[in-house]
Amino acid sequence: MPSKKGAIAQSSPACLSCGNATKLISEKKGEFEIRSYVCKKCGWKMTHPDDAKLILMRQSGVKTSIGKLGRQTILRIPASIREMYKLDSVREVTLKPISRNKFEIGV
């Protein structure tokens, strides 16, 4: 049966260092719960691919654009962010000014 996008495979990948079995663990990193595979023998660790994307987005940010829809100004949110935070058209968010050039969106 095909796996769903973002779903964790039933079997953990083999360790790239020694080839032995790995186990899935979860660690708190700041506000996020990050999943990793850890080798049961040598301790080698690999971040889950979906969580690695989250880390990269957090470090480099995600570029988007602002547009107009009728008389309203809209902020386009990329699909990757929408899916990660389970945003839909009826979800309310909070904008918080941080500085003159920066604001935070609270979900």
C-alpha positions as a Markdown table, in Angstrom:
| # | Residue | x | y | z |
|---|---|---|---|---|
| 1 | Met | 0.0 | 0.0 | 0.0 |
| 2 | Pro | 1.5 | 3.4 | -0.9 |
| 3 | Ser | 2.4 | 5.6 | 2.1 |
| 4 | Lys | 0.9 | 9.1 | 2.6 |
| 5 | Lys | 3.1 | 12.1 | 2.1 |
| 6 | Gly | 4.8 | 13.0 | 5.3 |
| 7 | Ala | 3.9 | 9.7 | 7.0 |
| 8 | Ile | 6.7 | 7.9 | 8.7 |
| 9 | Ala | 7.6 | 4.6 | 7.1 |
| 10 | Gln | 6.8 | 1.5 | 9.2 |
| 11 | Ser | 10.4 | 0.3 | 9.2 |
| 12 | Ser | 13.3 | 2.5 | 10.3 |
| 13 | Pro | 16.2 | 3.0 | 7.9 |
| 14 | Ala | 19.5 | 1.1 | 8.4 |
| 15 | Cys | 22.4 | 3.0 | 10.0 |
| 16 | Leu | 24.5 | 4.6 | 7.3 |
| 17 | Ser | 27.6 | 4.2 | 9.5 |
| 18 | Cys | 27.5 | 0.5 | 10.5 |
| 19 | Gly | 24.4 | -0.9 | 8.7 |
| 20 | Asn | 22.5 | -2.0 | 11.9 |
| 21 | Ala | 18.9 | -1.2 | 12.9 |
| 22 | Thr | 17.9 | 2.3 | 14.0 |
| 23 | Lys | 15.0 | 3.4 | 16.3 |
| 24 | Leu | 12.8 | 6.5 | 16.0 |
| 25 | Ile | 13.2 | 9.0 | 18.8 |
| 26 | Ser | 11.6 | 12.4 | 19.4 |
| 27 | Glu | 13.5 | 15.4 | 20.9 |
| 28 | Lys | 12.3 | 18.8 | 21.9 |
| 29 | Lys | 14.3 | 21.5 | 20.1 |
| 30 | Gly | 13.0 | 25.0 | 21.0 |
| 31 | Glu | 9.3 | 25.0 | 20.2 |
| 32 | Phe | 9.5 | 22.0 | 17.9 |
| 33 | Glu | 9.4 | 18.2 | 18.4 |
| 34 | Ile | 12.1 | 16.8 | 16.1 |
| 35 | Arg | 12.1 | 13.2 | 15.1 |
| 36 | Ser | 15.4 | 11.4 | 14.5 |
| 37 | Tyr | 16.6 | 7.8 | 13.8 |
| 38 | Val | 19.3 | 6.6 | 16.1 |
| 39 | Cys | 21.5 | 3.6 | 15.6 |
| 40 | Lys | 21.0 | 1.0 | 18.4 |
| 41 | Lys | 24.7 | 0.0 | 18.1 |
| 42 | Cys | 26.9 | 3.0 | 17.2 |
| 43 | Gly | 24.6 | 5.9 | 18.2 |
| 44 | Trp | 24.7 | 7.5 | 14.7 |
| 45 | Lys | 21.7 | 9.9 | 14.3 |
| 46 | Met | 19.7 | 11.0 | 11.3 |
| 47 | Thr | 17.0 | 13.6 | 11.4 |
| 48 | His | 13.6 | 12.5 | 9.9 |
| 49 | Pro | 13.4 | 14.0 | 6.4 |
| 50 | Asp | 10.2 | 16.0 | 7.1 |
| 51 | Asp | 11.7 | 17.5 | 10.2 |
| 52 | Ala | 14.9 | 18.3 | 8.4 |
| 53 | Lys | 12.8 | 20.4 | 6.0 |
| 54 | Leu | 11.4 | 22.2 | 9.0 |
| 55 | Ile | 14.9 | 23.0 | 10.4 |
| 56 | Leu | 16.0 | 24.3 | 7.0 |
| 57 | Met | 12.9 | 26.6 | 6.7 |
| 58 | Arg | 13.5 | 27.8 | 10.2 |
| 59 | Gln | 17.1 | 28.7 | 9.5 |
| 60 | Ser | 16.7 | 30.3 | 6.1 |
| 61 | Gly | 13.1 | 31.5 | 6.2 |
| 62 | Val | 10.6 | 31.1 | 3.4 |
| 63 | Lys | 10.1 | 33.8 | 0.8 |
| 64 | Thr | 6.6 | 34.7 | -0.2 |
| 65 | Ser | 4.7 | 37.7 | -1.5 |
| 66 | Ile | 1.9 | 40.1 | -0.7 |
| 67 | Gly | -0.9 | 40.7 | -3.1 |
| 68 | Lys | -4.3 | 42.3 | -3.5 |
| 69 | Leu | -7.6 | 40.6 | -3.7 |
| 70 | Gly | -10.3 | 43.2 | -4.2 |
| 71 | Arg | -9.9 | 45.8 | -1.5 |
| 72 | Gln | -7.9 | 43.5 | 0.8 |
| 73 | Thr | -4.2 | 42.9 | 1.0 |
| 74 | Ile | -3.3 | 39.2 | 1.2 |
| 75 | Leu | -0.2 | 37.4 | 2.4 |
| 76 | Arg | 0.5 | 34.2 | 0.3 |
| 77 | Ile | 1.5 | 31.3 | 2.4 |
| 78 | Pro | 3.4 | 28.5 | 0.6 |
| 79 | Ala | 1.9 | 25.1 | 0.6 |
| 80 | Ser | 4.7 | 23.6 | 2.7 |
| 81 | Ile | 4.0 | 26.0 | 5.5 |
| 82 | Arg | 0.2 | 25.6 | 5.2 |
| 83 | Glu | 0.5 | 21.8 | 5.4 |
| 84 | Met | 3.0 | 21.9 | 8.3 |
| 85 | Tyr | 0.8 | 24.1 | 10.5 |
| 86 | Lys | -2.5 | 22.6 | 9.1 |
| 87 | Leu | -3.8 | 26.1 | 8.0 |
| 88 | Asp | -7.0 | 26.3 | 6.1 |
| 89 | Ser | -9.2 | 29.2 | 4.8 |
| 90 | Val | -11.1 | 29.5 | 8.1 |
| 91 | Arg | -8.2 | 29.4 | 10.6 |
| 92 | Glu | -7.5 | 32.6 | 12.4 |
| 93 | Val | -3.9 | 33.8 | 13.0 |
| 94 | Thr | -2.4 | 36.7 | 15.0 |
| 95 | Leu | 0.1 | 39.3 | 13.6 |
| 96 | Lys | 2.5 | 40.7 | 16.1 |
| 97 | Pro | 4.8 | 43.6 | 15.2 |
| 98 | Ile | 8.4 | 42.9 | 16.2 |
| 99 | Ser | 10.1 | 45.8 | 14.6 |
| 100 | Arg | 9.6 | 48.2 | 11.7 |
| 101 | Asn | 10.7 | 45.5 | 9.2 |
| 102 | Lys | 9.5 | 42.4 | 10.9 |
| 103 | Phe | 6.4 | 40.8 | 12.3 |
| 104 | Glu | 5.4 | 37.4 | 13.7 |
| 105 | Ile | 2.5 | 35.3 | 12.7 |
| 106 | Gly | 0.9 | 33.3 | 15.6 |
| 107 | Val | -1.1 | 30.2 | 14.8 |
